[in-house]
Amino acid sequence: PHLLKISDCFREAQKEHPEDIEWIENIMKRTDQHLLEVDCYDVRRAKVLLERIKRLINRRYSNK
C-alpha cells in the first residue's frame, strides 16, 4: 500500500505543478533507484520513504 501512496503522491505533484515536471521526475528516478536497493516489500522502509517524499514535495511548494 505504501508504494501505491508514493505513486499517488507523485501523480498529484505532477498534476498540481506541471511547470516543475523536471524536478518531480528527478525525484521519481531517485525514488526508483532507492527502491531497487531495498526490499520494496519492507513496509517500514516504504513508509519512511513515503514520508520523506511528502516532506520534500511540501518543502518545495510551501513557498510558492
Backbone as CSV, one residue per row, in Angstrom:
resi,resn,N_x,N_y,N_z,CA_x,CA_y,CA_z,C_x,C_y,C_z
1,PRO,0.805,-1.220,0.000,0.000,0.000,0.000,0.840,1.272,0.000
2,HIS,2.006,1.268,0.664,2.823,2.486,0.699,3.407,2.800,-0.670
3,LEU,3.704,1.770,-1.449,4.229,2.025,-2.787,3.169,2.693,-3.659
4,LEU,1.932,2.304,-3.488,0.857,2.958,-4.231,0.684,4.402,-3.768
5,LYS,0.854,4.637,-2.489,0.754,6.001,-1.970,1.887,6.866,-2.502
6,ILE,3.075,6.287,-2.648,4.204,7.021,-3.229,3.853,7.417,-4.666
7,SER,3.326,6.472,-5.409,2.925,6.741,-6.786,1.862,7.834,-6.837
8,ASP,0.878,7.758,-5.963,-0.179,8.776,-5.903,0.395,10.151,-5.580
9,CYS,1.352,10.177,-4.689,1.990,11.426,-4.282,2.652,12.095,-5.495
10,PHE,3.353,11.308,-6.288,3.996,11.854,-7.477,2.973,12.297,-8.524
11,ARG,1.929,11.508,-8.723,0.897,11.886,-9.694,0.238,13.205,-9.294
12,GLU,-0.025,13.360,-8.015,-0.639,14.593,-7.524,0.294,15.786,-7.739
13,ALA,1.574,15.605,-7.459,2.545,16.686,-7.658,2.635,17.058,-9.140
14,GLN,2.613,16.062,-10.009,2.664,16.338,-11.449,1.438,17.121,-11.903
15,LYS,0.281,16.748,-11.368,-0.963,17.408,-11.749,-0.996,18.853,-11.232
16,GLU,-0.543,19.053,-10.000,-0.612,20.384,-9.385,0.513,21.311,-9.839
17,HIS,1.635,20.745,-10.284,2.805,21.563,-10.633,3.425,21.100,-11.949
18,PRO,2.662,21.130,-13.037,3.200,20.661,-14.318,4.395,21.485,-14.806
19,GLU,4.502,22.715,-14.328,5.628,23.564,-14.724,6.948,23.080,-14.132
20,ASP,6.882,22.210,-13.140,8.079,21.746,-12.431,8.326,20.255,-12.683
21,ILE,7.911,19.781,-13.844,7.957,18.350,-14.134,9.385,17.790,-14.085
22,GLU,10.360,18.571,-14.483,11.747,18.083,-14.475,12.195,17.732,-13.056
23,TRP,11.899,18.598,-12.098,12.287,18.344,-10.705,11.555,17.116,-10.177
24,ILE,10.259,17.023,-10.456,9.452,15.895,-9.978,9.976,14.585,-10.560
25,GLU,10.283,14.578,-11.853,10.800,13.362,-12.480,12.158,12.968,-11.910
26,ASN,12.968,13.947,-11.566,14.266,13.653,-10.945,14.071,12.940,-9.602
27,ILE,13.128,13.421,-8.809,12.832,12.785,-7.529,12.275,11.375,-7.753
28,MET,11.455,11.222,-8.775,10.896,9.904,-9.086,12.017,8.913,-9.437
29,LYS,12.980,9.360,-10.227,14.105,8.492,-10.607,14.928,8.104,-9.384
30,ARG,15.167,9.074,-8.503,15.913,8.767,-7.273,15.144,7.784,-6.408
31,THR,13.832,7.920,-6.364,12.993,7.003,-5.593,13.053,5.604,-6.184
32,ASP,12.957,5.508,-7.510,13.063,4.205,-8.177,14.392,3.536,-7.838
33,GLN,15.454,4.307,-7.873,16.785,3.770,-7.567,16.835,3.261,-6.133
34,HIS,16.252,4.026,-5.228,16.232,3.631,-3.819,15.458,2.326,-3.638
35,LEU,14.326,2.207,-4.323,13.507,1.008,-4.207,14.223,-0.223,-4.764
36,LEU,15.080,-0.025,-5.737,15.861,-1.147,-6.263,16.877,-1.644,-5.239
37,GLU,17.342,-0.730,-4.390,18.366,-1.071,-3.407,17.803,-1.731,-2.154
38,VAL,16.554,-1.471,-1.853,15.935,-2.055,-0.657,14.822,-2.994,-1.088
39,ASP,14.391,-3.801,-0.195,13.279,-4.703,-0.464,11.997,-3.863,-0.522
40,CYS,11.380,-3.795,-1.685,10.204,-2.934,-1.841,9.023,-3.426,-1.016
41,TYR,9.130,-4.617,-0.462,8.049,-5.130,0.380,8.312,-4.866,1.866
42,ASP,9.393,-4.172,2.158,9.702,-3.788,3.528,8.802,-2.600,3.884
43,VAL,7.728,-2.875,4.580,6.692,-1.879,4.860,7.265,-0.690,5.617
44,ARG,8.104,-0.949,6.589,8.654,0.150,7.396,9.465,1.102,6.523
45,ARG,10.339,0.559,5.684,11.157,1.417,4.822,10.313,2.137,3.782
46,ALA,9.312,1.470,3.248,8.441,2.112,2.268,7.679,3.267,2.922
47,LYS,7.247,3.083,4.151,6.532,4.140,4.870,7.456,5.331,5.127
48,VAL,8.680,5.055,5.539,9.658,6.124,5.777,9.932,6.872,4.470
49,LEU,10.084,6.136,3.378,10.326,6.758,2.084,9.151,7.651,1.685
50,LEU,7.940,7.183,1.889,6.756,7.980,1.579,6.769,9.281,2.370
51,GLU,7.062,9.210,3.646,7.091,10.420,4.480,8.181,11.385,4.013
52,ARG,9.328,10.866,3.618,10.413,11.724,3.115,9.996,12.432,1.832
53,ILE,9.344,11.705,0.949,8.891,12.288,-0.316,7.861,13.373,-0.051
54,LYS,6.923,13.103,0.825,5.906,14.110,1.157,6.547,15.372,1.720
55,ARG,7.513,15.206,2.624,8.199,16.371,3.205,8.950,17.147,2.131
56,LEU,9.633,16.428,1.248,10.394,17.056,0.186,9.482,17.866,-0.733
57,ILE,8.375,17.281,-1.138,7.432,17.975,-2.008,6.793,19.154,-1.284
58,ASN,6.398,18.957,-0.046,5.802,20.061,0.728,6.781,21.211,0.891
59,ARG,8.036,20.886,1.166,9.061,21.920,1.320,9.229,22.697,0.016
60,ARG,9.211,21.980,-1.083,9.406,22.587,-2.401,8.304,23.593,-2.722
61,TYR,7.066,23.263,-2.360,5.938,24.077,-2.783,5.309,24.911,-1.678
62,SER,5.824,24.841,-0.485,5.231,25.618,0.603,5.446,27.122,0.415
63,ASN,6.478,27.490,-0.318,6.768,28.921,-0.526,6.247,29.431,-1.847
64,LYS,5.610,28.575,-2.636,5.127,29.018,-3.958,3.674,29.373,-3.904
